[in-house]
Amino acid sequence: MRTAIVTDSTAYITPEERARLNIRMIPLSVNLAGELFAEEIDITASEFYDKVRSTKEFPKTTQPPVGEFASLFEELAKDYDEVVSIHLSSGISGTYQGAVQAGEMVEDFDVYTFDSEISCAVQGFYVLRAAEMAAQGFSAKEILAALAEMQQYIRAYFIVDDLAHLQRGGRLSAAAALIGGLLQVKPVLHFVDKVIVPFEKIRTRKKALKRAEELLAQDASKYEAMDAVVIHGNCQAEAEEWMAQLATSYPNVNFKLSYFGPVIGTHLGEGAMGLGWTKK
């Protein structure tokens, strides 16, 4: 049984990892001042943040066309028996539903879609696990069962400098954004029922990062080994410093660094930080 693995660009899996594990990627796009850029292909994260600073227009994000998924699935059908397609939360994008629709358009080929209910490198945890299993010969149904089990151990928390980005992009209610702005808080955010909601309202960035670490510590004390990721919105030096401190404090956790690319960066804004993890 040959099982292909597909994801979208918001998993922010490096080209090297995608090549090594034979992961196919469909990009989402950002519209900057009327110009469309496919993330991870036409524009890098740092280029995106530079352009945003120099334009007065708020960027817009665009999900992949259904036809792009259908074309990829048809191409994969020539060499594979089935595909598992893993995407960012259906609560913040129609990408997952587009993959579902495309799968229904392809004849005589089994397309299994998985809603990660999250995004970024934490979504990538699912993709990497699926790709490793596919390389070992596991079927799509076996992979989906493993991903469903993983879901109970996945955690991710985000700290943003300005809630207005989420509110303008329709990813956070106006009321939640207004409360954050009035109180000048740095809320810790997370995903609940596929959408981004405040977890706790905290007054300073330093305390918000500390709170995310406390939540990591709770799981690190329960599990023998974990994978974790520090994610940043164009503030790499701060993220590297935080990751180094966390790695010293939690030796049973394997940390890596990632970033909020153009699509997710549109909604979280420059300076955002995230911490996500899962049990190994």
N, C-alpha and C positions, 0 to 999 in steps of 0.2 A: 504494500500500500504506500503510494507516494503522496504525501500531503504538503501542499504549498502553504506558506504563511504570508499574509498581506497585512499591512497596517497603514496608517496615514502619517503625515509629517509631524503631527503634534506629539508623537511619542519621542521625538528628538533622539532617535537612535543614530549613532554615528555611521557615516558611509562605510567605515571599516567593519563595524559590527554587522551591518546589513549584508555586506559582501561575504563575510565569514560564515554567517548563518543562513545565507540565501533568503533573506527577507525582502519582499517587494514592498515598495512604498508609493502611495498616492498622495500628492501634495495638496494641502489647502492653500489658499492665496490671500494676500492682503492688497487692498486698493489704497494707494497713497497718491493723493492729488490727481486722481483720474488714471493712474498707471497701475496695472495689475502685475503683482510679483508672486510667483509660486515659491513658497518658503522651502528652504533647504535646497533649492535649485537656482532660482534667479536672484536671491538676496540672502545675505547672512544676517544673523541676529544683530551684530554690532552695526552693520550698514543700516538696518531697519531703524534702530534707536537714533542713529545720526540723522536720518531723513525725517523722523518724527519731530525732532527738535527744530528742524529748519522749515517746517510747514505749519500753517495755521489750521489746516483741515484735520479732523479726527480720522484716523485710518478705519477702514471697514474690512471685515473678513468675509471670505467666500468659500463655501464648501465645494468639493470636487464635483464636476458634472457626473451624472449617473453613467453616461456613455463611456467615461474614462475608466470607471470600474468594470463595466461590461467588456470593454476591449481587453483589459488586463486579464479578466477571468477567462475569456475565450482563448487568449494566448496560452494561459497556464493549462487549459484543458488539453492541449496537445501533448504535454509531458507529465501531467499529474493526474491522479485519480480524484482528488478533492482539494478544497482550500478552506483554511480558517482565516477569516478576515476580522481583525481586532481594531476597534476604533474608540475615539474619545467619546465622552459621555453624551448620550442622546439628549440629555437635558440642556446642553449648551450648544449643540450643533446638530444639523441634519445629516452629517456625514455617515453615521451608522445606518440611518434609514436609506440613504442612497445606495450603500453597499447591499442592503437587503433587496432593494428593488432590482439592482443590477444582477444579483444572483438568480432572481426569478426569470430574468431575460435569457440566461444562458442555458441551452438545452444539453441534456445528457452529461451534466457535470454538477457534482454536489458542492454547494457553497454554504459554509457554516459561518454565520456572523456572530461576533461577540461584542457586547456593549461593556466597555471597561468601567463605565459609570464614573470615570475620572479622566485625567489627562496628563500630559508631559511625561517625564521619565518614569513616573509611577505607572502610567499606562504601559510604558516600555517594559516594566517588570513582567507583565503578562506576555508581551510579544516575545521577549527573549526566552521565557520558559517554554512557550509554544514552539519556537524555532528549534530549541534544543531537543524537545520531545519528538518533533517531526524528523529531525536528523537521525534519531534513534529508531525510527520506524513506527512510532505510535500513530494510531488513526485519529481522525478529526474528532470523533466522539470521545476518545480517551483524553485527548488534549483539552477539549471543552470541560470535561469532568474535573480535570486538574485545575483549570482556571477558575471554575466555580468554587472549588475548595480554597484556592488562594484568596478569593475575594473576602473571606472572613478575617484574613490577617493583614490586608492592605490598609495602610493609614497614610494620610497626607494632610499637611497644614500649610497655609500660605499667609504671608504678612505683606500687605501692600501699603505704599506711601500715600496713595490717593484713591479713594473709593469711587471717584467720579468716572474713572475709566470703565469700571465694571457697570456702573449705572447707565452711562451713555451707550454702552454696547448691549444693554438689555440683559446682562448676566447677573444683576443684583437689583433688588427692588429699590425704588426711589427712596422709600422710607428708611431702609437700612443705610443707604449712602448718606442721606441727610443727617441721620443720627451720628454717624461716624464723623462727618464734617463739622458738625456743631460742637462736638465734644473733643475734637482734635485727638481722637484715639487712633491706635494702630491695631485694628481688630485682627484676631487670628481667625482665618476662614477655613472652611473645609467643605467637602461634598456630602450632601445628605439627599437621598432620593434623586440622585443624578444632577442636582443643581448646587451652585455655590451659595453657602449661607454663612453668617457669622457663627463662630464657635464660642469665642469670648471677646469682650471689648476690653482692651488693655491700653493704658495711657501712653506708653512709650515703646519705641521700636526695640530697645534693648530688653525690656520686660517681655515683649511679645515673642522674641527669639528664645528667651529663657523658658517661656511657657511651652513652646514647641519642643524644646529639649526635655522638659519634664515629662511630656507625653511619650517621647521616645524612650526615656529611662524606664517608664512603667513596663513597656513591652520588653525592653532589653533585659530586665530582671526576670522575666518569665520564660524567655526562650533561649536555647543554647546558642543559636546563631541567627543573625538577621542580615539582610541586605538593606542598605539605606542610601538615599541620594539627597544632596544639598543642591537646590535649584536657584538660579539667580536671574534677575532681569538687568543685565548689563552692569553688574556690580561684582565682578569676578574676584577681586582682591578680598573684599569682605567675606564672600562665600568661601574662599579657600581658607581664610583664617578661621572661620567658624567650623569648617569641616575638620581642620587639623585639631582644633580643641575638642570636638566631639569624638574624633577617632582615638584620642588619648584617653578620654573618659570612659569610652565603651569599647573595649578590646574585642568583644564578641560580635561586633557589628562591622560589616564590610561596607565602607563608604565610597561613593563616587560622586563626581561633580557633574552637573548638567545645567541647562539654561532654559529660560522662557523665550522661545523663538518668536518671530513676528506675529503669528496668529494669536497665541496666548498672551504675548507681550502687549498686544493691542488692548486686551481687556484688563490686564493686571498693572500695566504701566512700568516704566523704568524704575529700578530700585526695589522691585518686589523680590521677596525671598520665599523659598519653600523648603520643607523637609518632609520626605516620604520614606516609608519602609515597609518591609514584609518579612515574615518569618521564612527562614531558609527551608 
